[in-house]
Amino acid sequence: MFCPSYDALHQMIVPWLQGLPEGSSFLSAGAGTGADIVTLGKYFPSWSFVAVDISSDMLNACQRRVAEAEMANRVTFFNGRLQEYQSPTSFDAASSVFVAHFIKDREEKLAYFRSIAAKLKTGGLLIFADLFGDKSSPDFARLLNAWLLSYASLGISAEELVQDRAHVERDVAFIPENELVALLNEAGFSTPLRFYQTYLFGGWVATKHV
Ligand SMILES: C[S@@+](CC[C@H](N)C(=O)[O-])C[C@H]1O[C@@H](n2cnc3c(N)ncnc32)[C@H](O)[C@@H]1O
């Protein structure tokens, strides 16, 4: 409910990956409950997946969802930080959906993106989605208000709205798109192309070039 077009985002990832070969391998960084894995698993039945998440609760939920989708033989799980995951092979594509916006320190964010790049083949694709924006811009406040109004229209209580607004303002490290682009470039990706936006949520596709 927090992201009004969450399911649409996952559907919109599919076309970017359609040119990849049969038997491709896909890394889901901060997999959560596995929304991208089960969506992609349906479209790409020959692919294998690795789900990495620091939360064992999330990974357990992901494991259950993967089993329900009858994909258990195609998915492996790593419980820990993405930066610590050592993959024996390189991936054709990876996703990082709503993970990096919680990393506040620039160097730490860069290290996170670099560790994704290190696990991809050259020419491999990254699908990246995060909350983003320039907090000092007037448009930021307008988008934040519109987002919270849309969220409120789903019947969220006033108390919950206050808490959620505080969570967003406290825990999300918003950065403008040009800074995100610079970070991804520095981490070894081509200039990302934004293919998705809902209020302050953005989604990009980038290619690993080094
Ligand atoms: C907001 S959830 C998003 C989950 C999923 N990608 C989705 O779109 O539903 C962020 C997830 O990233 C995980 N996470 C945060 N930092 C991480 C890191 N450094 N390595 C691996 N997982 C991480 C959290 O435990 C959480 O499950």
The ligand as a Tripos MOL2 file, in Angstrom:
@<TRIPOS>MOLECULE
LIG
   27    29     1     0     0
SMALL
NO_CHARGES

@<TRIPOS>ATOM
      1 C1         11.7650   -2.1080    1.7150 C.3       1 LIG1
      2 S1         12.3390   -3.7460    1.6000 S.3       1 LIG1
      3 C2         12.1460   -4.0580   -0.1350 C.3       1 LIG1
      4 C3         12.1050   -5.5160   -0.4400 C.3       1 LIG1
      5 C4         11.9230   -5.9130   -1.9030 C.3       1 LIG1
      6 N1         13.0650   -5.5360   -2.7130 N.3       1 LIG1
      7 C5         10.6440   -5.3550   -2.4590 C.2       1 LIG1
      8 O1         10.6730   -4.6220   -3.4370 O.co2     1 LIG1
      9 O2          9.5820   -5.6550   -1.9220 O.co2     1 LIG1
     10 C6         14.1140   -3.5810    1.7780 C.3       1 LIG1
     11 C7         14.7890   -4.9230    2.0480 C.3       1 LIG1
     12 O3         16.2010   -4.7790    1.9210 O.3       1 LIG1
     13 C8         16.8480   -5.5190    2.9480 C.3       1 LIG1
     14 N2         18.2140   -4.9440    3.0710 N.ar      1 LIG1
     15 C9         18.5450   -3.7050    3.4890 C.ar      1 LIG1
     16 N3         19.8870   -3.5130    3.3720 N.ar      1 LIG1
     17 C10        20.4080   -4.6590    2.8710 C.ar      1 LIG1
     18 C11        21.7250   -5.0880    2.5270 C.ar      1 LIG1
     19 N4         22.7860   -4.3010    2.6930 N.pl3     1 LIG1
     20 N5         21.8900   -6.3320    2.0390 N.ar      1 LIG1
     21 C12        20.8280   -7.1660    1.8780 C.ar      1 LIG1
     22 N6         19.5510   -6.8210    2.2060 N.ar      1 LIG1
     23 C13        19.3400   -5.5850    2.6710 C.ar      1 LIG1
     24 C14        15.9050   -5.3680    4.1440 C.3       1 LIG1
     25 O4         16.0930   -6.3760    5.0980 O.3       1 LIG1
     26 C15        14.5250   -5.4400    3.4630 C.3       1 LIG1
     27 O5         14.0390   -6.7580    3.3790 O.3       1 LIG1
@<TRIPOS>BOND
     1     1     2 1
     2     2     3 1
     3     2    10 1
     4     3     4 1
     5     4     5 1
     6     5     6 1
     7     5     7 1
     8     7     8 2
     9     7     9 1
    10    10    11 1
    11    11    12 1
    12    11    26 1
    13    12    13 1
    14    13    14 1
    15    13    24 1
    16    14    15 ar
    17    14    23 ar
    18    15    16 ar
    19    16    17 ar
    20    17    18 ar
    21    17    23 ar
    22    18    19 1
    23    18    20 ar
    24    20    21 ar
    25    21    22 ar
    26    22    23 ar
    27    24    25 1
    28    24    26 1
    29    26    27 1
@<TRIPOS>SUBSTRUCTURE
     1 LIG1         1 GROUP 0 **** ****
